Amino acid sequence: SEKPRLTEQEKKNNHIASEQKRRQAIRDGFDRLASIVPGMEGQGRSEAVVLEATIKFMRSKISERKALVEAAKEAGIDTTTWEL
């Protein structure tokens, strides 16, 4: 009932396969991120460029949200439940 041990080559092949799978998952994640960040369409898939564009986009969205909350407060709307 004991499983046969893997050979060194099988271990190496398993390691290579899992590393390739990990790298592909990272590439897929960056591709998904690039597909939803405005301005990334048609750009080369540089992870640094995708991350920088994402940071810029998120900062702009945070600023927009702050401005909307401030405008709502000035209009007399209770925004206490909006705070994160």
N, CA, C and O atoms as a CHARMM CRD file, in Angstrom:
* protein
*
  336
    1    1 SER  N      0.82100  -1.19700   0.00000 PROA 1      0.00000
    2    1 SER  CA     0.00000   0.00000   0.00000 PROA 1      0.00000
    3    1 SER  C      0.86700   1.26500   0.00000 PROA 1      0.00000
    4    1 SER  O      0.34300   2.37900   0.00500 PROA 1      0.00000
    5    2 GLU  N      2.16500   1.09300  -0.00600 PROA 2      0.00000
    6    2 GLU  CA     3.06300   2.24500  -0.01600 PROA 2      0.00000
    7    2 GLU  C      3.24900   2.74000  -1.44300 PROA 2      0.00000
    8    2 GLU  O      3.47900   1.95500  -2.36300 PROA 2      0.00000
    9    3 LYS  N      3.14400   4.06800  -1.61500 PROA 3      0.00000
   10    3 LYS  CA     3.31600   4.65700  -2.94200 PROA 3      0.00000
   11    3 LYS  C      4.79700   4.62700  -3.32100 PROA 3      0.00000
   12    3 LYS  O      5.65900   4.82100  -2.46400 PROA 3      0.00000
   13    4 PRO  N      5.09200   4.38800  -4.58500 PROA 4      0.00000
   14    4 PRO  CA     6.49000   4.41500  -5.00300 PROA 4      0.00000
   15    4 PRO  C      7.02800   5.84400  -4.93400 PROA 4      0.00000
   16    4 PRO  O      6.32000   6.80200  -5.24500 PROA 4      0.00000
   17    5 ARG  N      8.27200   5.97000  -4.52800 PROA 5      0.00000
   18    5 ARG  CA     8.90200   7.29100  -4.42900 PROA 5      0.00000
   19    5 ARG  C      9.13200   7.86500  -5.81800 PROA 5      0.00000
   20    5 ARG  O      9.35500   7.13700  -6.78500 PROA 5      0.00000
   21    6 LEU  N      9.07300   9.18600  -5.89100 PROA 6      0.00000
   22    6 LEU  CA     9.34900   9.85900  -7.16000 PROA 6      0.00000
   23    6 LEU  C     10.85300   9.86300  -7.41900 PROA 6      0.00000
   24    6 LEU  O     11.66500   9.96200  -6.50000 PROA 6      0.00000
   25    7 THR  N     11.18700   9.75400  -8.67400 PROA 7      0.00000
   26    7 THR  CA    12.60200   9.87100  -9.03000 PROA 7      0.00000
   27    7 THR  C     12.99100  11.34900  -8.96900 PROA 7      0.00000
   28    7 THR  O     12.12900  12.22500  -8.90400 PROA 7      0.00000
   29    8 GLU  N     14.26800  11.60700  -8.99000 PROA 8      0.00000
   30    8 GLU  CA    14.73700  12.99500  -8.97700 PROA 8      0.00000
   31    8 GLU  C     14.21500  13.74600 -10.20000 PROA 8      0.00000
   32    8 GLU  O     13.84800  14.91700 -10.10500 PROA 8      0.00000
   33    9 GLN  N     14.18400  13.06900 -11.34700 PROA 9      0.00000
   34    9 GLN  CA    13.68200  13.72000 -12.56900 PROA 9      0.00000
   35    9 GLN  C     12.19300  14.04100 -12.43700 PROA 9      0.00000
   36    9 GLN  O     11.75000  15.10600 -12.86700 PROA 9      0.00000
   37   10 GLU  N     11.42100  13.13100 -11.84900 PROA 10     0.00000
   38   10 GLU  CA     9.99000  13.38900 -11.64700 PROA 10     0.00000
   39   10 GLU  C      9.78900  14.57300 -10.69800 PROA 10     0.00000
   40   10 GLU  O      8.92000  15.41400 -10.92700 PROA 10     0.00000
   41   11 LYS  N     10.58700  14.63600  -9.64100 PROA 11     0.00000
   42   11 LYS  CA    10.50500  15.76500  -8.71400 PROA 11     0.00000
   43   11 LYS  C     10.81300  17.07600  -9.43800 PROA 11     0.00000
   44   11 LYS  O     10.12500  18.08000  -9.25500 PROA 11     0.00000
   45   12 LYS  N     11.86000  17.04200 -10.26100 PROA 12     0.00000
   46   12 LYS  CA    12.26800  18.23200 -11.01100 PROA 12     0.00000
   47   12 LYS  C     11.16100  18.65000 -11.97600 PROA 12     0.00000
   48   12 LYS  O     10.83400  19.83200 -12.08100 PROA 12     0.00000
   49   13 ASN  N     10.58500  17.67000 -12.68200 PROA 13     0.00000
   50   13 ASN  CA     9.50200  17.96600 -13.62100 PROA 13     0.00000
   51   13 ASN  C      8.28800  18.54800 -12.89800 PROA 13     0.00000
   52   13 ASN  O      7.66100  19.48200 -13.39800 PROA 13     0.00000
   53   14 ASN  N      7.95200  18.00300 -11.72900 PROA 14     0.00000
   54   14 ASN  CA     6.83100  18.52600 -10.94400 PROA 14     0.00000
   55   14 ASN  C      7.09300  19.96100 -10.50900 PROA 14     0.00000
   56   14 ASN  O      6.20300  20.80900 -10.55600 PROA 14     0.00000
   57   15 HSD  N      8.31300  20.21800 -10.09000 PROA 15     0.00000
   58   15 HSD  CA     8.68000  21.56600  -9.66300 PROA 15     0.00000
   59   15 HSD  C      8.57600  22.55100 -10.82800 PROA 15     0.00000
   60   15 HSD  O      8.04200  23.64900 -10.67400 PROA 15     0.00000
   61   16 ILE  N      9.08300  22.15500 -11.97700 PROA 16     0.00000
   62   16 ILE  CA     9.02000  23.00900 -13.16600 PROA 16     0.00000
   63   16 ILE  C      7.56900  23.28700 -13.54400 PROA 16     0.00000
   64   16 ILE  O      7.20800  24.42400 -13.84900 PROA 16     0.00000
   65   17 ALA  N      6.75000  22.25500 -13.52400 PROA 17     0.00000
   66   17 ALA  CA     5.33600  22.41100 -13.88300 PROA 17     0.00000
   67   17 ALA  C      4.61700  23.34400 -12.91300 PROA 17     0.00000
   68   17 ALA  O      3.83500  24.19300 -13.34100 PROA 17     0.00000
   69   18 SER  N      4.87200  23.19700 -11.61000 PROA 18     0.00000
   70   18 SER  CA     4.19400  24.06500 -10.65800 PROA 18     0.00000
   71   18 SER  C      4.69300  25.50000 -10.75400 PROA 18     0.00000
   72   18 SER  O      3.92000  26.43500 -10.54300 PROA 18     0.00000
   73   19 GLU  N      5.95200  25.68900 -11.06500 PROA 19     0.00000
   74   19 GLU  CA     6.48000  27.05000 -11.24800 PROA 19     0.00000
   75   19 GLU  C      5.87800  27.69300 -12.48900 PROA 19     0.00000
   76   19 GLU  O      5.55000  28.87900 -12.47500 PROA 19     0.00000
   77   20 GLN  N      5.73100  26.92000 -13.56500 PROA 20     0.00000
   78   20 GLN  CA     5.10200  27.44500 -14.77400 PROA 20     0.00000
   79   20 GLN  C      3.64000  27.81500 -14.50700 PROA 20     0.00000
   80   20 GLN  O      3.15100  28.82900 -15.00400 PROA 20     0.00000
   81   21 LYS  N      2.95800  26.99800 -13.73100 PROA 21     0.00000
   82   21 LYS  CA     1.56100  27.26400 -13.38000 PROA 21     0.00000
   83   21 LYS  C      1.45900  28.54400 -12.53800 PROA 21     0.00000
   84   21 LYS  O      0.55500  29.35200 -12.75100 PROA 21     0.00000
   85   22 ARG  N      2.37000  28.72900 -11.59500 PROA 22     0.00000
   86   22 ARG  CA     2.38300  29.92600 -10.75700 PROA 22     0.00000
   87   22 ARG  C      2.62000  31.17500 -11.59800 PROA 22     0.00000
   88   22 ARG  O      1.93400  32.18400 -11.43300 PROA 22     0.00000
   89   23 ARG  N      3.59200  31.10000 -12.49500 PROA 23     0.00000
   90   23 ARG  CA     3.88700  32.25000 -13.35600 PROA 23     0.00000
   91   23 ARG  C      2.71700  32.58000 -14.27500 PROA 23     0.00000
   92   23 ARG  O      2.42000  33.75100 -14.51200 PROA 23     0.00000
   93   24 GLN  N      2.05800  31.55500 -14.78700 PROA 24     0.00000
   94   24 GLN  CA     0.90200  31.78000 -15.66000 PROA 24     0.00000
   95   24 GLN  C     -0.23400  32.43300 -14.88000 PROA 24     0.00000
   96   24 GLN  O     -0.91900  33.30800 -15.40800 PROA 24     0.00000
   97   25 ALA  N     -0.44100  32.02400 -13.63900 PROA 25     0.00000
   98   25 ALA  CA    -1.47600  32.63200 -12.80400 PROA 25     0.00000
   99   25 ALA  C     -1.17900  34.11400 -12.58500 PROA 25     0.00000
  100   25 ALA  O     -2.09400  34.93800 -12.60700 PROA 25     0.00000
  101   26 ILE  N      0.08000  34.45500 -12.37700 PROA 26     0.00000
  102   26 ILE  CA     0.47100  35.86100 -12.20800 PROA 26     0.00000
  103   26 ILE  C      0.21600  36.62700 -13.50700 PROA 26     0.00000
  104   26 ILE  O     -0.34700  37.72100 -13.47800 PROA 26     0.00000
  105   27 ARG  N      0.62600  36.06100 -14.64400 PROA 27     0.00000
  106   27 ARG  CA     0.39500  36.71800 -15.93700 PROA 27     0.00000
  107   27 ARG  C     -1.08900  36.93900 -16.17200 PROA 27     0.00000
  108   27 ARG  O     -1.50200  38.01400 -16.60800 PROA 27     0.00000
  109   28 ASP  N     -1.89600  35.91700 -15.88100 PROA 28     0.00000
  110   28 ASP  CA    -3.34500  36.03100 -16.06300 PROA 28     0.00000
  111   28 ASP  C     -3.92000  37.13700 -15.17700 PROA 28     0.00000
  112   28 ASP  O     -4.78600  37.89800 -15.60700 PROA 28     0.00000
  113   29 GLY  N     -3.43400  37.21800 -13.94400 PROA 29     0.00000
  114   29 GLY  CA    -3.89800  38.26800 -13.03200 PROA 29     0.00000
  115   29 GLY  C     -3.55900  39.65600 -13.55100 PROA 29     0.00000
  116   29 GLY  O     -4.39700  40.55600 -13.49800 PROA 29     0.00000
  117   30 PHE  N     -2.34800  39.84200 -14.05100 PROA 30     0.00000
  118   30 PHE  CA    -1.97200  41.13500 -14.60300 PROA 30     0.00000
  119   30 PHE  C     -2.78200  41.44900 -15.85400 PROA 30     0.00000
  120   30 PHE  O     -3.15400  42.60100 -16.07700 PROA 30     0.00000
  121   31 ASP  N     -3.05800  40.43900 -16.67000 PROA 31     0.00000
  122   31 ASP  CA    -3.88100  40.65300 -17.86100 PROA 31     0.00000
  123   31 ASP  C     -5.29600  41.09400 -17.46800 PROA 31     0.00000
  124   31 ASP  O     -5.85700  41.99900 -18.08500 PROA 31     0.00000
  125   32 ARG  N     -5.87300  40.45400 -16.44200 PROA 32     0.00000
  126   32 ARG  CA    -7.21200  40.84000 -15.97500 PROA 32     0.00000
  127   32 ARG  C     -7.19600  42.26300 -15.43500 PROA 32     0.00000
  128   32 ARG  O     -8.10000  43.05000 -15.71400 PROA 32     0.00000
  129   33 LEU  N     -6.16600  42.59000 -14.66300 PROA 33     0.00000
  130   33 LEU  CA    -6.04300  43.93400 -14.11800 PROA 33     0.00000
  131   33 LEU  C     -5.91900  44.95700 -15.24300 PROA 33     0.00000
  132   33 LEU  O     -6.59000  45.98900 -15.22200 PROA 33     0.00000
  133   34 ALA  N     -5.06600  44.67500 -16.22100 PROA 34     0.00000
  134   34 ALA  CA    -4.87700  45.59600 -17.35000 PROA 34     0.00000
  135   34 ALA  C     -6.16500  45.76900 -18.14100 PROA 34     0.00000
  136   34 ALA  O     -6.38500  46.82700 -18.73000 PROA 34     0.00000
  137   35 SER  N     -7.01700  44.75400 -18.16600 PROA 35     0.00000
  138   35 SER  CA    -8.25800  44.84600 -18.93900 PROA 35     0.00000
  139   35 SER  C     -9.29600  45.74400 -18.27300 PROA 35     0.00000
  140   35 SER  O    -10.22800  46.19400 -18.94000 PROA 35     0.00000
  141   36 ILE  N     -9.16000  46.01500 -16.98400 PROA 36     0.00000
  142   36 ILE  CA   -10.16000  46.86200 -16.31100 PROA 36     0.00000
  143   36 ILE  C     -9.63700  48.25300 -15.95700 PROA 36     0.00000
  144   36 ILE  O    -10.42000  49.11600 -15.56000 PROA 36     0.00000
  145   37 VAL  N     -8.34300  48.48700 -16.09100 PROA 37     0.00000
  146   37 VAL  CA    -7.77900  49.80600 -15.79400 PROA 37     0.00000
  147   37 VAL  C     -7.80500  50.63500 -17.08000 PROA 37     0.00000
  148   37 VAL  O     -7.20700  50.24700 -18.08300 PROA 37     0.00000
  149   38 PRO  N     -8.50100  51.77900 -17.04700 PROA 38     0.00000
  150   38 PRO  CA    -8.57600  52.60900 -18.25300 PROA 38     0.00000
  151   38 PRO  C     -7.18200  53.02100 -18.72800 PROA 38     0.00000
  152   38 PRO  O     -6.28700  53.29700 -17.92900 PROA 38     0.00000
  153   39 GLY  N     -7.02700  53.05500 -20.04600 PROA 39     0.00000
  154   39 GLY  CA    -5.76100  53.47600 -20.63600 PROA 39     0.00000
  155   39 GLY  C     -4.76900  52.35000 -20.84200 PROA 39     0.00000
  156   39 GLY  O     -3.70400  52.56700 -21.42200 PROA 39     0.00000
  157   40 MET  N     -5.09200  51.15900 -20.38300 PROA 40     0.00000
  158   40 MET  CA    -4.16200  50.03800 -20.52400 PROA 40     0.00000
  159   40 MET  C     -4.43300  49.22400 -21.79800 PROA 40     0.00000
  160   40 MET  O     -3.66100  48.32600 -22.13600 PROA 40     0.00000
  161   41 GLU  N     -5.51700  49.53600 -22.49500 PROA 41     0.00000
  162   41 GLU  CA    -5.83300  48.79800 -23.71800 PROA 41     0.00000
  163   41 GLU  C     -4.72500  49.00100 -24.73200 PROA 41     0.00000
  164   41 GLU  O     -4.32300  50.13300 -25.00400 PROA 41     0.00000
  165   42 GLY  N     -4.23800  47.92200 -25.28400 PROA 42     0.00000
  166   42 GLY  CA    -3.22700  47.99800 -26.32300 PROA 42     0.00000
  167   42 GLY  C     -1.81800  48.26200 -25.82000 PROA 42     0.00000
  168   42 GLY  O     -0.88700  48.37000 -26.61800 PROA 42     0.00000
  169   43 GLN  N     -1.65100  48.36600 -24.53200 PROA 43     0.00000
  170   43 GLN  CA    -0.31700  48.57100 -23.96700 PROA 43     0.00000
  171   43 GLN  C      0.40200  47.22800 -23.90900 PROA 43     0.00000
  172   43 GLN  O     -0.23300  46.17500 -23.84500 PROA 43     0.00000
  173   44 GLY  N      1.69700  47.27600 -23.93000 PROA 44     0.00000
  174   44 GLY  CA     2.45900  46.05600 -23.71200 PROA 44     0.00000
  175   44 GLY  C      2.20300  45.57600 -22.28900 PROA 44     0.00000
  176   44 GLY  O      1.87600  46.37900 -21.41600 PROA 44     0.00000
  177   45 ARG  N      2.34600  44.30100 -22.05000 PROA 45     0.00000
  178   45 ARG  CA     2.02900  43.76900 -20.73300 PROA 45     0.00000
  179   45 ARG  C      3.26100  43.80200 -19.83000 PROA 45     0.00000
  180   45 ARG  O      3.86100  42.77200 -19.52300 PROA 45     0.00000
  181   46 SER  N      3.61300  45.00400 -19.42100 PROA 46     0.00000
  182   46 SER  CA     4.69500  45.15800 -18.45900 PROA 46     0.00000
  183   46 SER  C      4.04700  45.23400 -17.08100 PROA 46     0.00000
  184   46 SER  O      3.17700  46.07200 -16.84200 PROA 46     0.00000
  185   47 GLU  N      4.47100  44.36300 -16.18300 PROA 47     0.00000
  186   47 GLU  CA     3.85700  44.33800 -14.85300 PROA 47     0.00000
  187   47 GLU  C      4.05900  45.66200 -14.13500 PROA 47     0.00000
  188   47 GLU  O      3.16200  46.11500 -13.42400 PROA 47     0.00000
  189   48 ALA  N      5.20000  46.28600 -14.30100 PROA 48     0.00000
  190   48 ALA  CA     5.45400  47.57200 -13.65300 PROA 48     0.00000
  191   48 ALA  C      4.50100  48.64400 -14.18800 PROA 48     0.00000
  192   48 ALA  O      3.98700  49.45600 -13.41800 PROA 48     0.00000
  193   49 VAL  N      4.26500  48.65000 -15.49900 PROA 49     0.00000
  194   49 VAL  CA     3.35500  49.62400 -16.10800 PROA 49     0.00000
  195   49 VAL  C      1.92900  49.38100 -15.62300 PROA 49     0.00000
  196   49 VAL  O      1.21100  50.32900 -15.30400 PROA 49     0.00000
  197   50 VAL  N      1.51900  48.12000 -15.56700 PROA 50     0.00000
  198   50 VAL  CA     0.17000  47.78600 -15.10200 PROA 50     0.00000
  199   50 VAL  C     -0.01400  48.22900 -13.65300 PROA 50     0.00000
  200   50 VAL  O     -1.04000  48.81800 -13.31300 PROA 50     0.00000
  201   51 LEU  N      0.95900  47.95300 -12.80600 PROA 51     0.00000
  202   51 LEU  CA     0.84700  48.34600 -11.40200 PROA 51     0.00000
  203   51 LEU  C      0.80500  49.86500 -11.25300 PROA 51     0.00000
  204   51 LEU  O     -0.00200  50.38900 -10.48400 PROA 51     0.00000
  205   52 GLU  N      1.65700  50.56900 -11.97200 PROA 52     0.00000
  206   52 GLU  CA     1.68100  52.03600 -11.88000 PROA 52     0.00000
  207   52 GLU  C      0.35700  52.63100 -12.34600 PROA 52     0.00000
  208   52 GLU  O     -0.17700  53.53400 -11.70100 PROA 52     0.00000
  209   53 ALA  N     -0.17800  52.13300 -13.46100 PROA 53     0.00000
  210   53 ALA  CA    -1.46100  52.62600 -13.96800 PROA 53     0.00000
  211   53 ALA  C     -2.59200  52.31300 -12.98600 PROA 53     0.00000
  212   53 ALA  O     -3.50600  53.11700 -12.80500 PROA 53     0.00000
  213   54 THR  N     -2.52400  51.14600 -12.35800 PROA 54     0.00000
  214   54 THR  CA    -3.55500  50.76400 -11.38700 PROA 54     0.00000
  215   54 THR  C     -3.51300  51.68300 -10.17300 PROA 54     0.00000
  216   54 THR  O     -4.55800  52.11100  -9.68300 PROA 54     0.00000
  217   55 ILE  N     -2.32500  51.98700  -9.68900 PROA 55     0.00000
  218   55 ILE  CA    -2.18000  52.89300  -8.54900 PROA 55     0.00000
  219   55 ILE  C     -2.74900  54.26900  -8.90000 PROA 55     0.00000
  220   55 ILE  O     -3.49600  54.85900  -8.12000 PROA 55     0.00000
  221   56 LYS  N     -2.39100  54.76400 -10.07100 PROA 56     0.00000
  222   56 LYS  CA    -2.88300  56.07300 -10.52100 PROA 56     0.00000
  223   56 LYS  C     -4.41000  56.06700 -10.61000 PROA 56     0.00000
  224   56 LYS  O     -5.06500  57.00800 -10.16200 PROA 56     0.00000
  225   57 PHE  N     -4.97000  55.00900 -11.18500 PROA 57     0.00000
  226   57 PHE  CA    -6.41800  54.89000 -11.33800 PROA 57     0.00000
  227   57 PHE  C     -7.11300  54.82700  -9.97500 PROA 57     0.00000
  228   57 PHE  O     -8.11400  55.50900  -9.75300 PROA 57     0.00000
  229   58 MET  N     -6.58000  54.01200  -9.06800 PROA 58     0.00000
  230   58 MET  CA    -7.19600  53.88300  -7.74300 PROA 58     0.00000
  231   58 MET  C     -7.12400  55.20200  -6.97200 PROA 58     0.00000
  232   58 MET  O     -8.08100  55.57200  -6.29200 PROA 58     0.00000
  233   59 ARG  N     -6.00700  55.90800  -7.07100 PROA 59     0.00000
  234   59 ARG  CA    -5.90100  57.21400  -6.39100 PROA 59     0.00000
  235   59 ARG  C     -6.93100  58.19300  -6.93500 PROA 59     0.00000
  236   59 ARG  O     -7.52000  58.96000  -6.17300 PROA 59     0.00000
  237   60 SER  N     -7.15400  58.17300  -8.24700 PROA 60     0.00000
  238   60 SER  CA    -8.15700  59.08200  -8.81800 PROA 60     0.00000
  239   60 SER  C     -9.55700  58.71000  -8.33700 PROA 60     0.00000
  240   60 SER  O    -10.37100  59.59100  -8.05900 PROA 60     0.00000
  241   61 LYS  N     -9.84000  57.41900  -8.23900 PROA 61     0.00000
  242   61 LYS  CA   -11.15600  56.97500  -7.75900 PROA 61     0.00000
  243   61 LYS  C    -11.35500  57.34500  -6.28700 PROA 61     0.00000
  244   61 LYS  O    -12.45400  57.73200  -5.88900 PROA 61     0.00000
  245   62 ILE  N    -10.31400  57.23000  -5.49300 PROA 62     0.00000
  246   62 ILE  CA   -10.39600  57.60300  -4.07800 PROA 62     0.00000
  247   62 ILE  C    -10.66400  59.10400  -3.95400 PROA 62     0.00000
  248   62 ILE  O    -11.47800  59.52200  -3.13100 PROA 62     0.00000
  249   63 SER  N     -9.98500  59.91200  -4.76600 PROA 63     0.00000
  250   63 SER  CA   -10.20600  61.35900  -4.75100 PROA 63     0.00000
  251   63 SER  C    -11.62500  61.70100  -5.17200 PROA 63     0.00000
  252   63 SER  O    -12.26800  62.55600  -4.56300 PROA 63     0.00000
  253   64 GLU  N    -12.11600  61.03600  -6.21100 PROA 64     0.00000
  254   64 GLU  CA   -13.49400  61.26000  -6.66400 PROA 64     0.00000
  255   64 GLU  C    -14.48700  60.93200  -5.55300 PROA 64     0.00000
  256   64 GLU  O    -15.44000  61.67400  -5.31900 PROA 64     0.00000
  257   65 ARG  N    -14.25300  59.82100  -4.87900 PROA 65     0.00000
  258   65 ARG  CA   -15.15400  59.41100  -3.80700 PROA 65     0.00000
  259   65 ARG  C    -15.14500  60.43200  -2.67200 PROA 65     0.00000
  260   65 ARG  O    -16.19700  60.79500  -2.14600 PROA 65     0.00000
  261   66 LYS  N    -13.96100  60.88700  -2.30200 PROA 66     0.00000
  262   66 LYS  CA   -13.85800  61.89500  -1.23800 PROA 66     0.00000
  263   66 LYS  C    -14.61900  63.15800  -1.62500 PROA 66     0.00000
  264   66 LYS  O    -15.32000  63.73900  -0.79600 PROA 66     0.00000
  265   67 ALA  N    -14.48400  63.58500  -2.87900 PROA 67     0.00000
  266   67 ALA  CA   -15.18700  64.77800  -3.35000 PROA 67     0.00000
  267   67 ALA  C    -16.69800  64.57400  -3.30900 PROA 67     0.00000
  268   67 ALA  O    -17.43600  65.48200  -2.92500 PROA 67     0.00000
  269   68 LEU  N    -17.15800  63.39900  -3.69800 PROA 68     0.00000
  270   68 LEU  CA   -18.59300  63.11200  -3.66200 PROA 68     0.00000
  271   68 LEU  C    -19.12500  63.09500  -2.23400 PROA 68     0.00000
  272   68 LEU  O    -20.20200  63.62600  -1.96500 PROA 68     0.00000
  273   69 VAL  N    -18.38600  62.49700  -1.33500 PROA 69     0.00000
  274   69 VAL  CA   -18.80400  62.46100   0.07100 PROA 69     0.00000
  275   69 VAL  C    -18.84700  63.88500   0.62900 PROA 69     0.00000
  276   69 VAL  O    -19.78000  64.24500   1.34800 PROA 69     0.00000
  277   70 GLU  N    -17.85100  64.68200   0.30200 PROA 70     0.00000
  278   70 GLU  CA   -17.81000  66.07000   0.78000 PROA 70     0.00000
  279   70 GLU  C    -18.97900  66.86900   0.23000 PROA 70     0.00000
  280   70 GLU  O    -19.59600  67.64500   0.96000 PROA 70     0.00000
  281   71 ALA  N    -19.29200  66.68800  -1.05600 PROA 71     0.00000
  282   71 ALA  CA   -20.42800  67.38400  -1.66300 PROA 71     0.00000
  283   71 ALA  C    -21.73700  66.95700  -1.00900 PROA 71     0.00000
  284   71 ALA  O    -22.62600  67.77800  -0.78500 PROA 71     0.00000
  285   72 ALA  N    -21.84700  65.68100  -0.70900 PROA 72     0.00000
  286   72 ALA  CA   -23.06200  65.18400  -0.04900 PROA 72     0.00000
  287   72 ALA  C    -23.18900  65.78500   1.34500 PROA 72     0.00000
  288   72 ALA  O    -24.28800  66.16100   1.75500 PROA 72     0.00000
  289   73 LYS  N    -22.08700  65.88100   2.07700 PROA 73     0.00000
  290   73 LYS  CA   -22.11200  66.48400   3.41400 PROA 73     0.00000
  291   73 LYS  C    -22.55200  67.93900   3.33400 PROA 73     0.00000
  292   73 LYS  O    -23.36100  68.40100   4.13800 PROA 73     0.00000
  293   74 GLU  N    -22.00800  68.65400   2.35100 PROA 74     0.00000
  294   74 GLU  CA   -22.36700  70.05900   2.17200 PROA 74     0.00000
  295   74 GLU  C    -23.83100  70.22100   1.80500 PROA 74     0.00000
  296   74 GLU  O    -24.43700  71.25000   2.10500 PROA 74     0.00000
  297   75 ALA  N    -24.40500  69.21500   1.15700 PROA 75     0.00000
  298   75 ALA  CA   -25.82300  69.25000   0.79100 PROA 75     0.00000
  299   75 ALA  C    -26.70900  68.79100   1.93900 PROA 75     0.00000
  300   75 ALA  O    -27.93100  68.72500   1.79800 PROA 75     0.00000
  301   76 GLY  N    -26.08900  68.47000   3.08600 PROA 76     0.00000
  302   76 GLY  CA   -26.87100  68.08000   4.25600 PROA 76     0.00000
  303   76 GLY  C    -27.22500  66.60600   4.31500 PROA 76     0.00000
  304   76 GLY  O    -28.09400  66.20500   5.08900 PROA 76     0.00000
  305   77 ILE  N    -26.57100  65.81200   3.51800 PROA 77     0.00000
  306   77 ILE  CA   -26.84500  64.36800   3.50700 PROA 77     0.00000
  307   77 ILE  C    -25.99600  63.70000   4.57900 PROA 77     0.00000
  308   77 ILE  O    -24.80500  63.98200   4.71000 PROA 77     0.00000
  309   78 ASP  N    -26.61400  62.82400   5.33200 PROA 78     0.00000
  310   78 ASP  CA   -25.88800  62.08600   6.37100 PROA 78     0.00000
  311   78 ASP  C    -25.02100  61.01900   5.69100 PROA 78     0.00000
  312   78 ASP  O    -25.53500  60.09000   5.06800 PROA 78     0.00000
  313   79 THR  N    -23.72500  61.16700   5.82200 PROA 79     0.00000
  314   79 THR  CA   -22.79200  60.24700   5.16400 PROA 79     0.00000
  315   79 THR  C    -22.07000  59.33600   6.15800 PROA 79     0.00000
  316   79 THR  O    -21.08900  58.68500   5.79700 PROA 79     0.00000
  317   80 THR  N    -22.54000  59.28500   7.39400 PROA 80     0.00000
  318   80 THR  CA   -21.82400  58.51000   8.41500 PROA 80     0.00000
  319   80 THR  C    -21.74400  57.02800   8.06500 PROA 80     0.00000
  320   80 THR  O    -20.77500  56.36000   8.42600 PROA 80     0.00000
  321   81 THR  N    -22.74400  56.51300   7.37100 PROA 81     0.00000
  322   81 THR  CA   -22.69400  55.09200   7.00500 PROA 81     0.00000
  323   81 THR  C    -21.84700  54.84600   5.76400 PROA 81     0.00000
  324   81 THR  O    -21.61400  53.69500   5.39600 PROA 81     0.00000
  325   82 TRP  N    -21.38600  55.90100   5.11900 PROA 82     0.00000
  326   82 TRP  CA   -20.56700  55.77000   3.91300 PROA 82     0.00000
  327   82 TRP  C    -19.10600  55.60900   4.23400 PROA 82     0.00000
  328   82 TRP  O    -18.32600  55.12700   3.41300 PROA 82     0.00000
  329   83 GLU  N    -18.74000  56.01100   5.42200 PROA 83     0.00000
  330   83 GLU  CA   -17.31500  55.98200   5.78800 PROA 83     0.00000
  331   83 GLU  C    -16.82500  54.55900   5.87000 PROA 83     0.00000
  332   83 GLU  O    -17.54800  53.67000   6.32000 PROA 83     0.00000
  333   84 LEU  N    -15.60900  54.34100   5.44100 PROA 84     0.00000
  334   84 LEU  CA   -15.01400  52.99100   5.47900 PROA 84     0.00000
  335   84 LEU  C    -14.31200  52.76300   6.78200 PROA 84     0.00000
  336   84 LEU  O    -13.75100  51.68900   7.00200 PROA 84     0.00000
